[in-house]
């Protein structure tokens, strides 16, 4: 999928994550801030990149502020931000079906 416009999904509440995605030119540029970076930083990054790959996103600037979100929450937030940025969030999307 091609990222067409900036989009945000999620909140800054505890156990959630806020994902901001914007069009990019040089592959995936990920900026990650997490309250549990020392414990789970590698897993959080892997989950985000894997979700983007499964959605077919090849180029984007992604900023994630994590407040201890579970993997399933991270996947959902990334998926939502991508669909919003492509203008497809209003379509009949099988939410949760694009990401395994």
N, C-alpha and C positions, 0 to 999 in steps of 0.2 A: 504494500500500500504506500501511496505517496502522501506525505504530510503536506497539507495545503495551507493551513493557518494555525496559529497558536491555540492551544486548548489546555484546560486544567481539569483534573478529576481528583476527588478526595478532599480531606480536611486536615487540619493541624491538631486534631484531637488525639488523645492517647490511644494507642493500638490501631492507628490509621496511618495513611501516607498521602501526601499531596504530590501528584505527578503533573508536571508541566511539560508539554511537548511543543516544539516549534520546528519549522522547516530547517533543514541543515544542508550542507554541501559536501562534507567530508566524512561520510559514514556516520556512525553513531557516536555522538559526543555526550557522554553521561557525566552528570555532576550529582553526586550522592552525599547527602547529609543524614546521619542517623543517630538516634540516641543509644543505639546498641551496636554501633560500628565495630567496636573492638571484639565483640562476641560473634556477630553474624554478618559483618560487612561483605565478606566474599560470597556468602549464600544470597544475600539481598541483590548484589550486583548480578550474579548468575541468573537469578530468577527474572530480573528486569530484562536482561539481554536475551534470554531464551524466549520470553514472551514477545519481544519485538521481532525476533527472528521468525517465530511461528506465524506472526501476523504479516510477514513479508515487508517489514520496514527496513530499508537499507540505508537511509540517510535521514538523520534528525538530531536536534539538540534536545536532550532530555534532562530535566532537573527533578530530582526526587528528594523530598524531605520526609524521612521516615520517623515515626514515633512509636516503633515497636510493632509494626503490622505483621500479621502472619503472611506466609507465602501466597495463600489464596486471595488475600486482600490486595497484595501487591499486584498480582496478575489481573485482578478485576480493575484496579485503578489504571494500570497501563493500558489495558484493552479499551476502557472507556475513553481515556484521553486520545488514543489513536483514532477511534471511531468518530469522536467529536471533531478532531482536526481534519478528517477527510470529508466531513459533512454527511456522514452516513448514520449518525446517531438517531436521526428521525425516521430512518428506514426500518423495516421489519427485520431486525437483527436477532438471531438466536443467541442472546446474551449467554456467555459462558460456553457456547458451542465452538467458538473459533480457537479457544485456547484449551489445551488438555493438561 
